Amino acid sequence: MTYEVIVAPLAEQDLRRNADWWAENHSPTQAERWFENAYKQLSSLKSMPERCPLSTESGSVPFEIRDLLFGLGPKPSYRAIITIENEKVYVLRVVRGAEDVLDVGDLT
């Protein structure tokens, strides 16, 4: 089964904010690599999104959410918070893995 991946507006803002951080703290070239890699990883959700583990926050929201962990280096330092509904994967947020636990208000 192939899923449709939909990036929510908040997740799009997260992606741009994180790429801006890479440009300011590393280089524009690395920012572009990070941005392209992020979308490549999100695109991988078209196949078997259930492979992603449940989020820490999953029990505190009225729907199941999962984490796609990714990054440029060997250790994933970002997580895309997703939910799966029918044949669609919704990317709700993209945050640094070290960020605090989100609440339901952070996801909508």
N, C-alpha and C positions, 0 to 999 in steps of 0.2 A: 504494500500500500504506500502511496506517495501522499504526503501531507502538504498542504499549503502553509507557508510560513508568513505570518503577518506581524510586522514590527509596529508596536503601539507608539503613539507620539512621544510619550515619556521615555520610552526606550531609545527612540531616535535622538532625543535631546541628550540622553546619557551617552550615547555613542559619540556625538559631536563634542560634548564636554570632555570626555576622556581623550579623544583625539587631540583636542586643544591642549590638554595637560601634557600629552606626549610631545607635542610641538614645542611647548614652552620649556619643558624640563629635559628633553632629550634633543630631538631635531625634527624638522618638518618631514624628513624622509622616514624616520621611524614612526612618526604619527601616521603617515600614509600607509606604511606596512601594517601598523596596528589596526587601522580602520579596515583595510582590505581583509586582514586575517579575521577580524570580528565578523564581517559579513560572510566570509567563507564558512566559519564555524556555525553561524546562524543558518546558513543554507543547508548545512549537514542535517538539520532538524527535519528536513523533508523525508528522511528515512529513519525509522525507529526512534522517535523522540522519547519513548518510554525508557530508553537506556539511561536517561538522565536520572540521578537520584532525587528523591523527594527533598524539597527545601526545608531548612530548619523552621521556616515560617508556615509550612503547610498545615499544621494543626491549628493555627490561629486565624485562618481565613476560611470562608465558606466553600472553597473549591480547592482542588488539588493543584499544587504548584511544584515545579521541579527546577533544578539548577543545571544549566549547561556550563561547565567549567572550561575556561580557555585562557590563553595568554600567548605572548610571543616566545617566552623562554620555556625551559623544561618544566617549570612549576606554574600551573594555571593561577593567575592572580586576579581574574575577573570571573564574574558569574552572570549569565543571562538567566533571569527568572522567567520561566515559561509556564503556560497552562495549555492543556490539550483538550480540545472540544470537537467531537466528531472527527472530521478529517482536516482540522486546522490546528496549527500551533501558533499561539499568541505569545510573542515576546513582550513581556510587561515592563521589564527594567533591565538595565545592564549596569552592574555596580562592581566596585573593587571588592574582592573577596574579604578584605579586612574590615569592611564597613560593618556597622552594627546591624543587628537583626531589624528587618523592616516590618512595619505593621500594615494592616489592610489599607490605610489611607495613603501609604507610599506606593501602592500598586495600582491605583486608579487615577 
